[in-house]
Amino acid sequence: MRKWFWVPLLILLVGFLLPQNMIIPVKDATVKSWDEKSFWAYPWGTSITHKGIDVFAKKGTEVIAATNGIVIYTYEGGKGGKSVMMLGPKWRFHYYAHLNEIKTFPLQPIKKGATLGTVGTTGNAIGKPPHLHYAITTPFPYPKLYDSNAVQGWKKMFYLNPDISLRPNK
């Protein structure tokens, strides 16, 4: 009985201890490739608030893994169009959306910098400049991120601002 308690707890702990060490998820992009104020921008269409950042680049530019992880799913449809969800260190989910092409598959282990797809305009990005919508979510809430003044501010506990992790010295 004790094994059933300690083994999952140990796995959970190891996941939190893995270093994240992130890079910008679009090849040759810089911090000037997105608006640092776009995270949680309001109003944002049917999503109400923008729960990520949009990294702008030429259509077909490589989208790369921002950190090590494992691909949880790939999907074609909905607001994100062609998209990839990856589980990374600290049990964080990394969402890559509006891809032109998907170049990975579910359950594939991924190293930081590996190609996941290419920048596109799929989903609700049709007719807009090509970009990668990049979001980081967590199943474990961060109560310190709760924002009583923001629209949908309680959701901020589950959405992490990618700009903070990608921008040096922030």
N, CA, C and O atoms as a DFTB+ gen file, in Angstrom:
680 C
 N C O
     1  1       0.832      -1.203       0.000
     2  2       0.000       0.000       0.000
     3  2       0.873       1.262       0.000
     4  3       0.544       2.240      -0.671
     5  1       1.945       1.243       0.725
     6  2       2.812       2.415       0.798
     7  2       3.453       2.719      -0.548
     8  3       3.670       3.883      -0.888
     9  1       3.757       1.680      -1.310
    10  2       4.360       1.867      -2.634
    11  2       3.421       2.690      -3.524
    12  3       3.879       3.530      -4.298
    13  1       2.139       2.453      -3.416
    14  2       1.165       3.159      -4.256
    15  2       1.057       4.623      -3.883
    16  3       0.542       5.424      -4.663
    17  1       1.525       4.977      -2.725
    18  2       1.542       6.379      -2.328
    19  2       2.849       7.049      -2.754
    20  3       2.825       8.136      -3.331
    21  1       3.971       6.421      -2.479
    22  2       5.273       7.042      -2.694
    23  2       5.699       7.109      -4.152
    24  3       6.319       8.093      -4.555
    25  1       5.390       6.101      -4.955
    26  2       5.815       6.093      -6.361
    27  2       5.189       7.267      -7.131
    28  3       5.918       8.025      -7.771
    29  1       3.865       7.437      -7.085
    30  2       3.295       8.612      -7.791
    31  2       3.801       9.940      -7.239
    32  3       4.022      10.886      -7.995
    33  1       3.986      10.012      -5.927
    34  2       4.489      11.240      -5.322
    35  2       5.905      11.548      -5.813
    36  3       6.233      12.702      -6.090
    37  1       6.729      10.528      -5.916
    38  2       8.092      10.692      -6.413
    39  2       8.090      11.152      -7.876
    40  3       8.858      12.038      -8.249
    41  1       7.236      10.557      -8.694
    42  2       7.124      10.948     -10.113
    43  2       6.690      12.410     -10.213
    44  3       7.239      13.174     -11.006
    45  1       5.712      12.788      -9.412
    46  2       5.228      14.168      -9.403
    47  2       6.347      15.131      -9.006
    48  3       6.521      16.175      -9.634
    49  1       7.090      14.788      -7.986
    50  2       8.182      15.623      -7.511
    51  2       9.278      15.771      -8.559
    52  3       9.785      16.873      -8.772
    53  1       9.647      14.679      -9.213
    54  2      10.682      14.727     -10.250
    55  2      10.256      15.671     -11.373
    56  3      11.078      16.434     -11.883
    57  1       8.981      15.629     -11.763
    58  2       8.481      16.520     -12.803
    59  2       8.652      17.987     -12.459
    60  3       8.953      18.801     -13.332
    61  1       8.462      18.329     -11.192
    62  2       8.634      19.717     -10.755
    63  2      10.094      20.131     -10.685
    64  3      10.416      21.313     -10.811
    65  1      10.982      19.158     -10.485
    66  2      12.402      19.478     -10.346
    67  2      13.135      19.600     -11.679
    68  3      14.231      20.157     -11.732
    69  1      12.545      19.089     -12.752
    70  2      13.199      19.169     -14.059
    71  2      13.369      20.633     -14.469
    72  3      12.424      21.415     -14.359
    73  1      14.557      21.013     -14.938
    74  2      14.766      22.407     -15.353
    75  2      14.012      22.710     -16.651
    76  3      13.888      21.852     -17.524
    77  1      13.518      23.929     -16.761
    78  2      12.737      24.305     -17.937
    79  2      13.615      24.905     -19.037
    80  3      13.485      24.497     -20.191
    81  1      14.494      25.846     -18.734
    82  2      15.430      26.431     -19.702
    83  2      14.823      26.626     -21.095
    84  3      15.131      25.871     -22.018
    85  1      13.975      27.620     -21.246
    86  2      13.226      27.806     -22.487
    87  2      13.946      28.649     -23.533
    88  3      14.799      29.480     -23.219
    89  1      13.570      28.403     -24.800
    90  2      14.023      29.212     -25.928
    91  2      12.787      29.687     -26.694
    92  3      11.702      29.128     -26.538
    93  1      12.954      30.712     -27.515
    94  2      11.848      31.237     -28.323
    95  2      11.426      30.146     -29.322
    96  3      12.275      29.595     -30.022
    97  1      10.129      29.832     -29.393
    98  2       9.671      28.687     -30.177
    99  2       9.537      28.896     -31.693
   100  3       8.912      28.078     -32.368
   101  1      10.100      29.951     -32.225
   102  2      10.112      30.157     -33.679
   103  2      11.557      30.414     -34.090
   104  3      12.237      31.276     -33.532
   105  1      12.004      29.652     -35.069
   106  2      13.398      29.760     -35.512
   107  2      13.714      31.193     -35.941
   108  3      12.954      31.813     -36.684
   109  1      14.838      31.703     -35.465
   110  2      15.351      33.044     -35.774
   111  2      14.475      34.191     -35.266
   112  3      14.710      35.341     -35.636
   113  1      13.482      33.912     -34.438
   114  2      12.664      34.992     -33.857
   115  2      13.428      35.637     -32.707
   116  3      14.315      35.027     -32.110
   117  1      13.069      36.868     -32.415
   118  2      13.646      37.594     -31.285
   119  2      12.508      38.077     -30.393
   120  3      11.337      37.884     -30.719
   121  1      12.844      38.697     -29.284
   122  2      11.803      39.222     -28.384
   123  2      11.000      40.338     -29.057
   124  3       9.934      40.710     -28.567
   125  1      11.494      40.866     -30.156
   126  2      10.758      41.896     -30.900
   127  2       9.719      41.289     -31.843
   128  3       8.989      42.020     -32.512
   129  1       9.647      39.951     -31.901
   130  2       8.721      39.257     -32.801
   131  2       7.314      39.149     -32.226
   132  3       6.410      38.664     -32.906
   133  1       7.109      39.596     -30.975
   134  2       5.779      39.596     -30.374
   135  2       5.623      40.826     -29.487
   136  3       6.598      41.465     -29.091
   137  1       4.360      41.135     -29.190
   138  2       4.042      42.261     -28.322
   139  2       4.007      41.754     -26.889
   140  3       3.187      40.901     -26.549
   141  1       4.896      42.278     -26.045
   142  2       4.982      41.787     -24.672
   143  2       3.710      42.041     -23.874
   144  3       3.514      41.440     -22.818
   145  1       2.842      42.925     -24.366
   146  2       1.599      43.219     -23.661
   147  2       0.414      42.414     -24.193
   148  3      -0.720      42.644     -23.772
   149  1       0.655      41.473     -25.112
   150  2      -0.457      40.733     -25.708
   151  2      -1.007      39.640     -24.799
   152  3      -2.139      39.197     -24.992
   153  1      -0.224      39.192     -23.804
   154  2      -0.737      38.181     -22.878
   155  2      -1.845      38.798     -22.039
   156  3      -1.667      39.852     -21.428
   157  1      -2.949      38.151     -22.019
   158  2      -4.160      38.535     -21.303
   159  2      -4.753      39.834     -21.827
   160  3      -5.397      40.575     -21.084
   161  1      -4.531      40.109     -23.124
   162  2      -5.143      41.286     -23.752
   163  2      -6.661      41.076     -23.819
   164  3      -7.132      39.961     -24.041
   165  1      -7.408      42.151     -23.625
   166  2      -8.869      42.096     -23.621
   167  2      -9.407      43.306     -24.373
   168  3      -8.842      44.390     -24.222
   169  1     -10.443      43.191     -25.157
   170  2     -11.178      41.976     -25.554
   171  2     -10.434      41.230     -26.658
   172  3      -9.638      41.817     -27.391
   173  1     -10.701      39.944     -26.764
   174  2     -10.013      39.113     -27.748
   175  2     -11.001      38.116     -28.352
   176  3     -10.904      36.915     -28.101
   177  1     -11.940      38.609     -29.139
   178  2     -12.892      37.748     -29.844
   179  2     -13.650      36.814     -28.923
   180  3     -13.974      37.170     -27.790
   181  1     -13.932      35.613     -29.417
   182  2     -14.708      34.656     -28.634
   183  2     -13.907      34.036     -27.491
   184  3     -14.482      33.371     -26.629
   185  1     -12.603      34.241     -27.470
   186  2     -11.774      33.740     -26.368
   187  2     -11.847      34.664     -25.153
   188  3     -11.359      34.302     -24.082
   189  1     -12.426      35.813     -25.289
   190  2     -12.559      36.860     -24.274
   191  2     -11.212      37.538     -24.008
   192  3     -11.076      38.744     -24.215
   193  1     -10.215      36.769     -23.549
   194  2      -8.876      37.314     -23.329
   195  2      -7.865      36.486     -24.113
   196  3      -8.116      35.317     -24.407
   197  1      -6.744      37.073     -24.448
   198  2      -5.681      36.385     -25.204
   199  2      -4.762      35.713     -24.199
   200  3      -4.033      36.383     -23.467
   201  1      -4.797      34.381     -24.166
   202  2      -4.121      33.621     -23.115
   203  2      -2.757      33.099     -23.550
   204  3      -2.347      32.010     -23.148
   205  1      -2.068      33.867     -24.359
   206  2      -0.735      33.481     -24.815
   207  2      -0.092      34.665     -25.511
   208  3      -0.509      35.810     -25.332
   209  1       0.935      34.375     -26.311
   210  2       1.564      35.419     -27.125
   211  2       1.561      34.954     -28.577
   212  3       1.555      33.753     -28.850
   213  1       1.566      35.898     -29.500
   214  2       1.638      35.597     -30.924
   215  2       3.020      35.995     -31.422
   216  3       3.384      37.171     -31.405
   217  1       3.789      34.998     -31.868
   218  2       5.136      35.227     -32.388
   219  2       5.018      35.308     -33.910
   220  3       4.727      34.308     -34.565
   221  1       5.244      36.496     -34.470
   222  2       5.067      36.718     -35.901
   223  2       6.325      36.338     -36.677
   224  3       7.446      36.642     -36.269
   225  1       6.106      35.661     -37.814
   226  2       7.208      35.230     -38.681
   227  2       6.623      34.908     -40.054
   228  3       5.404      34.850     -40.219
   229  1       7.493      34.702     -41.030
   230  2       7.046      34.339     -42.371
   231  2       6.386      32.968     -42.347
   232  3       6.804      32.079     -41.606
   233  1       5.354      32.807     -43.162
   234  2       4.681      31.517     -43.276
   235  2       5.709      30.464     -43.686
   236  3       6.487      30.679     -44.615
   237  1       5.709      29.329     -42.990
   238  2       6.635      28.250     -43.290
   239  2       7.889      28.249     -42.431
   240  3       8.676      27.304     -42.496
   241  1       8.097      29.305     -41.613
   242  2       9.242      29.334     -40.698
   243  2       9.077      28.201     -39.682
   244  3       7.965      27.914     -39.239
   245  1      10.182      27.568     -39.320
   246  2      10.126      26.447     -38.375
   247  2       9.627      26.881     -36.997
   248  3      10.065      27.887     -36.439
   249  1       8.693      26.082     -36.470
   250  2       8.262      26.214     -35.081
   251  2       9.018      25.130     -34.325
   252  3       8.959      23.954     -34.682
   253  1       9.731      25.538     -33.276
   254  2      10.578      24.607     -32.537
   255  2      10.115      24.492     -31.088
   256  3       9.462      25.394     -30.562
   257  1      10.454      23.394     -30.459
   258  2      10.082      23.174     -29.062
   259  2      10.812      24.169     -28.166
   260  3      12.033      24.305     -28.239
   261  1      10.062      24.853     -27.333
   262  2      10.641      25.846     -26.425
   263  2      11.399      25.181     -25.278
   264  3      12.238      25.815     -24.638
   265  1      11.110      23.916     -25.018
   266  2      11.748      23.171     -23.930
   267  2      11.654      21.682     -24.242
   268  3      10.997      21.293     -25.208
   269  1      12.290      20.862     -23.450
   270  2      12.172      19.412     -23.619
   271  2      10.783      18.967     -23.193
   272  3      10.139      19.625     -22.375
   273  1      10.318      17.849     -23.747
   274  2       9.013      17.341     -23.343
   275  2       8.562      16.175     -24.172
   276  3       9.357      15.512     -24.837
   277  1       7.266      15.934     -24.122
   278  2       6.645      14.861     -24.899
   279  2       5.367      15.411     -25.519
   280  3       4.587      16.097     -24.857
   281  1       5.162      15.105     -26.791
   282  2       3.963      15.570     -27.491
   283  2       2.756      14.811     -26.932
   284  3       2.738      13.581     -26.929
   285  1       1.767      15.539     -26.468
   286  2       0.548      14.935     -25.933
   287  2      -0.466      14.707     -27.055
   288  3      -1.077      13.643     -27.151
   289  1      -0.633      15.727     -27.900
   290  2      -1.523      15.545     -29.053
   291  2      -1.188      16.528     -30.157
   292  3      -0.554      17.561     -29.942
   293  1      -1.643      16.163     -31.357
   294  2      -1.661      17.083     -32.494
   295  2      -3.118      17.149     -32.926
   296  3      -3.865      16.184     -32.765
   297  1      -3.518      18.293     -33.476
   298  2      -4.939      18.472     -33.803
   299  2      -5.071      19.410     -34.991
   300  3      -4.268      20.325     -35.173
   301  1      -6.093      19.169     -35.791
   302  2      -6.415      20.068     -36.894
   303  2      -7.868      20.455     -36.776
   304  3      -8.755      19.627     -36.984
   305  1      -8.122      21.721     -36.440
   306  2      -9.490      22.202     -36.319
   307  2      -9.620      23.206     -35.187
   308  3      -8.668      23.445     -34.444
   309  1     -10.801      23.791     -35.061
   310  2     -11.082      24.737     -33.994
   311  2     -10.332      26.051     -34.139
   312  3      -9.778      26.348     -35.198
   313  1     -10.318      26.827     -33.081
   314  2      -9.694      28.149     -33.089
   315  2      -8.194      28.088     -33.353
   316  3      -7.641      28.980     -33.996
   317  1      -7.539      27.052     -32.865
   318  2      -6.094      26.928     -33.024
   319  2      -5.662      26.376     -34.371
   320  3      -4.473      26.391     -34.692
   321  1      -6.610      25.888     -35.167
   322  2      -6.248      25.297     -36.449
   323  2      -5.348      24.095     -36.241
   324  3      -5.624      23.249     -35.390
   325  1      -4.289      24.014     -37.003
   326  2      -3.314      22.936     -36.814
   327  2      -2.501      23.277     -35.567
   328  3      -1.867      24.330     -35.501
   329  1      -2.524      22.384     -34.584
   330  2      -1.879      22.690     -33.309
   331  2      -1.210      21.469     -32.697
   332  3      -1.500      20.325     -33.045
   333  1      -0.301      21.760     -31.768
   334  2       0.445      20.729     -31.039
   335  2       0.404      21.094     -29.557
   336  3       0.574      22.256     -29.189
   337  1       0.176      20.089     -28.712
   338  2       0.256      20.269     -27.258
   339  2       1.372      19.368     -26.752
   340  3       1.414      18.173     -27.043
   341  1       2.275      19.975     -25.984
   342  2       3.426      19.250     -25.462
   343  2       3.475      19.389     -23.938
   344  3       3.236      20.472     -23.403
   345  1       3.783      18.298     -23.246
   346  2       3.980      18.341     -21.799
   347  2       5.459      18.525     -21.536
   348  3       6.285      17.739     -22.000
   349  1       5.794      19.571     -20.787
   350  2       7.194      19.874     -20.502
   351  2       7.499      19.787     -19.020
   352  3       6.671      19.325     -18.235
   353  1       8.691      20.232     -18.635
   354  2       9.074      20.227     -17.226
   355  2       8.100      21.024     -16.364
   356  3       7.406      21.921     -16.843
   357  1       8.069      20.679     -15.100
   358  2       7.217      21.340     -14.102
   359  2       5.737      21.090     -14.378
   360  3       4.873      21.831     -13.909
   361  1       5.451      20.021     -15.157
   362  2       4.081      19.616     -15.498
   363  2       3.331      20.732     -16.237
   364  3       2.127      20.908     -16.055
   365  1       4.055      21.474     -17.065
   366  2       3.436      22.564     -17.822
   367  2       3.147      22.111     -19.247
   368  3       3.944      21.412     -19.873
   369  1       1.992      22.528     -19.738
   370  2       1.589      22.209     -21.105
   371  2       1.939      23.383     -22.009
   372  3       1.619      24.531     -21.700
   373  1       2.587      23.093     -23.110
   374  2       3.005      24.106     -24.081
   375  2       2.159      23.910     -25.333
   376  3       2.172      22.843     -25.946
   377  1       1.422      24.959     -25.702
   378  2       0.467      24.902     -26.804
   379  2       0.977      25.742     -27.963
   380  3       1.254      26.932     -27.810
   381  1       1.097      25.108     -29.122
   382  2       1.586      25.742     -30.343
   383  2       0.438      25.704     -31.353
   384  3       0.005      24.620     -31.741
   385  1      -0.066      26.868     -31.788
   386  2      -1.260      26.895     -32.642
   387  2      -1.076      27.729     -33.907
   388  3      -0.133      28.512     -34.026
   389  1      -1.989      27.544     -34.835
   390  2      -2.054      28.200     -36.147
   391  2      -0.951      27.718     -37.087
   392  3      -0.532      28.450     -37.984
   393  1      -0.481      26.484     -36.881
   394  2       0.603      25.953     -37.698
   395  2       0.165      25.744     -39.150
   396  3      -0.993      25.427     -39.422
   397  1       1.101      25.926     -40.067
   398  2       0.862      25.619     -41.470
   399  2       1.003      24.110     -41.684
   400  3       0.214      23.493     -42.400
   401  1       2.028      23.530     -41.044
   402  2       2.276      22.090     -41.100
   403  2       2.594      21.588     -39.699
   404  3       3.185      22.306     -38.892
   405  1       2.198      20.349     -39.415
   406  2       2.574      19.671     -38.175
   407  2       3.631      18.644     -38.552
   408  3       3.415      17.833     -39.452
   409  1       4.774      18.673     -37.870
   410  2       5.876      17.769     -38.192
   411  2       6.266      16.901     -36.993
   412  3       7.442      16.591     -36.801
   413  1       5.290      16.518     -36.204
   414  2       5.520      15.659     -35.049
   415  2       4.310      14.761     -34.882
   416  3       3.364      14.847     -35.665
   417  1       4.325      13.904     -33.876
   418  2       3.212      12.996     -33.648
   419  2       3.048      12.755     -32.145
   420  3       3.991      12.955     -31.379
   421  1       1.851      12.325     -31.722
   422  2       1.601      12.098     -30.301
   423  2       2.565      11.083     -29.684
   424  3       2.947      10.095     -30.312
   425  1       2.941      11.356     -28.448
   426  2       3.842      10.541     -27.620
   427  2       5.297      10.588     -28.076
   428  3       6.123       9.817     -27.588
   429  1       5.616      11.483     -29.003
   430  2       7.005      11.631     -29.431
   431  2       7.783      12.433     -28.390
   432  3       7.386      13.549     -28.053
   433  1       8.895      11.880     -27.869
   434  2       9.756      12.669     -26.984
   435  2      10.424      13.774     -27.812
   436  3      10.855      13.538     -28.941
   437  1      10.504      14.961     -27.246
   438  2      11.021      16.121     -27.972
   439  2      12.136      16.783     -27.178
   440  3      12.018      16.979     -25.968
   441  1      13.207      17.122     -27.859
   442  2      14.280      17.903     -27.239
   443  2      14.068      19.378     -27.571
   444  3      13.530      19.720     -28.624
   445  1      14.490      20.227     -26.676
   446  2      14.403      21.670     -26.900
   447  2      15.049      22.002     -28.248
   448  3      16.170      21.573     -28.523
   449  1      14.337      22.768     -29.091
   450  2      14.859      23.166     -30.393
   451  2      14.461      22.252     -31.538
   452  3      14.722      22.568     -32.699
   453  1      13.824      21.107     -31.229
   454  2      13.376      20.187     -32.285
   455  2      12.173      20.783     -33.019
   456  3      11.365      21.493     -32.422
   457  1      12.062      20.492     -34.298
   458  2      10.972      21.038     -35.110
   459  2       9.646      20.357     -34.786
   460  3       9.550      19.130     -34.762
   461  1       8.623      21.180     -34.537
   462  2       7.264      20.694     -34.284
   463  2       6.361      20.936     -35.477
   464  3       5.387      20.211     -35.680
   465  1       6.677      21.953     -36.267
   466  2       5.848      22.317     -37.406
   467  2       6.358      23.600     -38.024
   468  3       7.526      23.957     -37.871
   469  1       5.453      24.306     -38.738
   470  2       5.820      25.578     -39.353
   471  2       4.753      26.630     -39.067
   472  3       3.585      26.306     -38.853
   473  1       5.166      27.874     -39.066
   474  2       4.269      29.014     -38.822
   475  2       3.219      29.086     -39.925
   476  3       3.518      28.883     -41.101
   477  1       1.976      29.382     -39.519
   478  2       0.908      29.455     -40.506
   479  2      -0.193      30.428     -40.127
   480  3      -0.004      31.346     -39.329
   481  1      -1.357      30.192     -40.733
   482  2      -2.528      31.042     -40.516
   483  2      -3.789      30.186     -40.431
   484  3      -4.813      30.537     -41.017
   485  1      -3.727      29.075     -39.713
   486  2      -4.884      28.183     -39.641
   487  2      -5.781      28.548     -38.456
   488  3      -5.398      29.342     -37.597
   489  1      -6.958      27.968     -38.424
   490  2      -7.920      28.245     -37.353
   491  2      -8.441      29.657     -37.457
   492  3      -8.739      30.127     -38.555
   493  1      -8.556      30.345     -36.330
   494  2      -9.079      31.718     -36.373
   495  2      -8.017      32.746     -36.772
   496  3      -8.231      33.950     -36.630
   497  1      -6.865      32.268     -37.274
   498  2      -5.825      33.177     -37.785
   499  2      -5.912      33.331     -39.301
   500  3      -5.090      34.023     -39.901
   501  1      -6.897      32.696     -39.920
   502  2      -7.072      32.833     -41.375
   503  2      -7.325      34.309     -41.694
   504  3      -8.171      34.953     -41.074
   505  1      -6.581      34.831     -42.668
   506  2      -6.721      36.219     -43.070
   507  2      -5.878      37.185     -42.235
   508  3      -5.894      38.391     -42.486
   509  1      -5.149      36.675     -41.257
   510  2      -4.284      37.508     -40.419
   511  2      -2.829      37.232     -40.778
   512  3      -2.549      36.239     -41.450
   513  1      -1.898      38.074     -40.354
   514  2      -0.477      37.805     -40.639
   515  2      -0.057      36.465     -40.017
   516  3      -0.528      36.113     -38.935
   517  1       0.825      35.717     -40.695
   518  2       1.272      34.425     -40.161
   519  2       1.937      34.596     -38.791
   520  3       2.733      35.510     -38.577
   521  1       1.593      33.700     -37.880
   522  2       2.182      33.742     -36.547
   523  2       1.985      32.410     -35.834
   524  3       1.177      31.576     -36.244
   525  1       2.732      32.235     -34.771
   526  2       2.555      31.115     -33.857
   527  2       1.875      31.657     -32.615
   528  3       2.365      32.599     -31.993
   529  1       0.751      31.067     -32.254
   530  2       0.149      31.386     -30.960
   531  2       0.781      30.401     -29.978
   532  3       0.661      29.188     -30.147
   533  1       1.453      30.926     -28.954
   534  2       2.152      30.092     -27.986
   535  2       1.611      30.376     -26.592
   536  3       1.602      31.519     -26.137
   537  1       1.161      29.321     -25.920
   538  2       0.604      29.458     -24.575
   539  2       1.182      28.376     -23.670
   540  3       1.537      27.289     -24.123
   541  1       1.269      28.696     -22.386
   542  2       1.731      27.737     -21.381
   543  2       0.642      27.637     -20.310
   544  3       0.226      28.641     -19.733
   545  1       0.194      26.411     -20.059
   546  2      -0.809      26.190     -19.022
   547  2      -0.279      25.207     -17.994
   548  3       0.681      24.477     -18.240
   549  1      -0.925      25.205     -16.840
   550  2      -0.530      24.297     -15.773
   551  2      -1.774      23.691     -15.128
   552  3      -2.762      24.395     -14.920
   553  1      -1.740      22.391     -14.806
   554  2      -2.883      21.805     -14.096
   555  2      -2.872      22.169     -12.606
   556  3      -3.858      21.964     -11.900
   557  1      -1.739      22.711     -12.143
   558  2      -1.596      23.092     -10.735
   559  2      -1.704      24.614     -10.630
   560  3      -0.841      25.327     -11.144
   561  1      -2.742      25.119      -9.978
   562  2      -2.926      26.575      -9.922
   563  2      -1.821      27.279      -9.141
   564  3      -1.274      26.748      -8.174
   565  1      -1.517      28.483      -9.593
   566  2      -0.581      29.370      -8.912
   567  2      -1.419      30.503      -8.314
   568  3      -1.638      31.512      -8.984
   569  1      -1.895      30.362      -7.067
   570  2      -2.794      31.368      -6.473
   571  2      -2.241      32.792      -6.517
   572  3      -3.017      33.745      -6.585
   573  1      -0.924      32.955      -6.479
   574  2      -0.350      34.312      -6.510
   575  2      -0.635      35.022      -7.840
   576  3      -0.502      36.243      -7.924
   577  1      -1.025      34.270      -8.878
   578  2      -1.326      34.870     -10.180
   579  2      -2.793      35.291     -10.312
   580  3      -3.167      35.914     -11.305
   581  1      -3.623      34.958      -9.324
   582  2      -5.024      35.367      -9.353
   583  2      -5.094      36.883      -9.472
   584  3      -4.382      37.605      -8.774
   585  1      -5.969      37.361     -10.374
   586  2      -6.081      38.801     -10.607
   587  2      -7.552      39.192     -10.531
   588  3      -8.302      38.969     -11.482
   589  1      -7.963      39.763      -9.426
   590  2      -9.368      40.116      -9.224
   591  2      -9.811      41.276     -10.103
   592  3     -11.012      41.496     -10.265
   593  1      -8.868      42.026     -10.677
   594  2      -9.215      43.170     -11.523
   595  2      -9.330      42.814     -13.001
   596  3      -9.938      43.562     -13.766
   597  1      -8.758      41.690     -13.413
   598  2      -8.749      41.309     -14.828
   599  2      -9.996      40.504     -15.187
   600  3     -10.566      39.794     -14.358
   601  1     -10.399      40.640     -16.453
   602  2     -11.479      39.808     -16.966
   603  2     -10.969      38.367     -16.953
   604  3      -9.856      38.097     -17.405
   605  1     -11.768      37.458     -16.446
   606  2     -11.386      36.048     -16.279
   607  2     -10.107      35.914     -15.450
   608  3      -9.310      35.005     -15.681
   609  1      -9.914      36.808     -14.498
   610  2      -8.695      36.845     -13.707
   611  2      -8.393      35.582     -12.936
   612  3      -7.227      35.301     -12.658
   613  1      -9.410      34.808     -12.581
   614  2      -9.168      33.552     -11.866
   615  2      -8.441      32.542     -12.756
   616  3      -7.716      31.686     -12.250
   617  1      -8.628      32.635     -14.081
   618  2      -7.969      31.707     -15.005
   619  2      -6.463      31.965     -15.094
   620  3      -5.701      31.090     -15.506
   621  1      -6.044      33.164     -14.708
   622  2      -4.616      33.479     -14.759
   623  2      -3.793      32.553     -13.863
   624  3      -2.580      32.442     -14.041
   625  1      -4.439      31.888     -12.905
   626  2      -3.729      30.945     -12.043
   627  2      -3.271      29.716     -12.831
   628  3      -2.370      28.996     -12.400
   629  1      -3.893      29.482     -13.985
   630  2      -3.606      28.288     -14.790
   631  2      -2.880      28.599     -16.097
   632  3      -2.431      27.684     -16.787
   633  1      -2.761      29.875     -16.443
   634  2      -2.076      30.298     -17.664
   635  2      -0.843      31.107     -17.271
   636  3      -0.944      32.099     -16.549
   637  1       0.304      30.679     -17.747
   638  2       1.547      31.373     -17.416
   639  2       1.970      32.241     -18.589
   640  3       1.864      31.822     -19.742
   641  1       2.441      33.427     -18.311
   642  2       2.834      34.368     -19.359
   643  2       4.149      33.909     -20.002
   644  3       5.195      33.961     -19.355
   645  1       4.116      33.458     -21.272
   646  2       5.342      32.992     -21.928
   647  2       6.407      34.080     -22.043
   648  3       7.600      33.779     -22.052
   649  1       5.989      35.328     -22.129
   650  2       6.937      36.435     -22.269
   651  2       7.944      36.446     -21.116
   652  3       9.120      36.747     -21.323
   653  1       7.495      36.127     -19.928
   654  2       8.370      36.138     -18.752
   655  2       9.468      35.087     -18.879
   656  3      10.614      35.337     -18.507
   657  1       9.122      33.915     -19.401
   658  2      10.104      32.830     -19.533
   659  2      11.012      32.986     -20.746
   660  3      12.124      32.458     -20.760
   661  1      10.549      33.703     -21.762
   662  2      11.313      33.817     -23.009
   663  2      12.183      35.061     -23.068
   664  3      13.168      35.087     -23.806
   665  1      11.847      36.074     -22.318
   666  2      12.574      37.341     -22.363
   667  2      13.710      37.313     -21.344
   668  3      13.466      37.094     -20.157
   669  1      14.951      37.531     -21.791
   670  2      16.067      37.528     -20.837
   671  2      15.941      38.668     -19.834
   672  3      15.435      39.742     -20.160
   673  1      16.400      38.428     -18.632
   674  2      16.432      39.434     -17.572
   675  2      15.061      39.980     -17.194
   676  3      14.929      41.166     -16.895
   677  1      14.060      39.145     -17.204
   678  2      12.736      39.628     -16.800
   679  2      12.258      38.901     -15.581
   680  3      11.161      39.171     -15.092
